[in-house]
Amino acid sequence: MAQTMVAGPPGGSTKRSMSIGEMGTAVALVALAFLSLFIAAKAWTPEYAFTPLCSAWEASRASGAL
């Protein structure tokens, strides 16, 4: 049995918009990137750039929030 190729539109790609989930993921990742840059820029030394995030996560974990 031979497989037939189905040709798409003449440009090679179909026009498709993002779904709500894909858009939400993109927005969340961009926000996380900017938050990470902001936290790293405010750190007094490079070693402590992400200590506030780790401390907040550990505190919420200890309190049973996670």
Helices and strands as residue ranges (DSSP letters): H 20-42, G 46-48, H 51-62
